[in-house]
Amino acid sequence: MHYVTAKGILSAKNGMNLYRGCSHGCIYCDSRSNCYNMKHDFEDIEVKENAIDLLENALKRKRKKCMIGTGSMTDPYIPLELEIGNVRKALSLIYEYGYGFTVITKSNRIMRDIDLLEKINQKTKCVVQMTLTTYDEELCRKIEPNVSTTAERFEVLKQMRDAGIPTVVWLTPILPFINDTEENILGILNMCIEAKVYGIICFGMGLTLRDGNREYFYKQLDRINPRLKEIYIQRYGNQYMLDSPNNAHLIHIFHKKCEEHGIVHNNEQIFSYLHSFEEKNTNQQLSLWDFETR
């Protein structure tokens, strides 16, 4: 890891990255793409040493309360977080100043902070977003080698359900010829149904590859199954969008299953929900019965 002094912490849409880079090793990670201009090795985590001070100043200055998000570029619950604790410090500030919070992660390390997540959710709104790509545990360890397995993430979703914290699942990416099967999609959807997730974000069955990301993905395919790399090159070349041959069938299953079980599956509706700040009234109102003996 290495430290930098940042100029700002919140984006125009109130997202933040406390760290830059990741050690999860997911073979498909778009954040490795050259277009993001990362000047250091991806596994050499960049830590913003003044992130918490910047965040507190930003929260103080805002005229309106809003949802604060993290995890869109870098999973904040990398192993380094247990040492540095920036996410927990940020959560404490977000709770103190009365903002909402949402996070995208693949790690069960988030359970360390469930006390703060519950407190934020009681006061405003907290939404935990979890990426699920494969129902098969063995395959999960191959394509997402250094992160919580699907079963561990499923357990997080259930514990969030029991704590009353709403959850959203990212069903992406679905890798052609790897996890683009009916069995896999149904397995993940059944987990989502049991965990009572609010919604599932899905952009179609496939993945995107940009320069930088593509080279890493192919290198990992050589490790997992060298024949797959040639199949990808022959079928897709240097395409950005790589749709699964099973896309139409799997998308139909996805929407039908979500509809049957009341899971929101419209991306725009979910994003609107994630960005919508809600302040809850915690004051108990007196009922008519409270006045009978007065």
Secondary structure, 3 states (H helix, E strand, C coil): CEEECCCCCCCCCCEECCEECCCCCCCCCHHHCHHHCCCCCCCCCEEECCHHHHHHHHHHHCCCCCEEEECCCCCCCCCHHHHHCHHHHHHHHHHHCCCEEEEEECCHHHHHHHHHHHHHHHHCCEEEEEECCCCCHHHHHHHCCCCCCHHHHHHHHHHHHHCCCCEEEECCCCCCCCCCCHHHHHHHHHHHHHHCCCEEECCCCEEECCCCHHHHHHHHHHHHCHHHHHHHHHHHCCCCEEECCCHHHHHHHHHHHHHHCCCECCHHHHHHHHHCCCCCCCCCCCCHHHHCCC
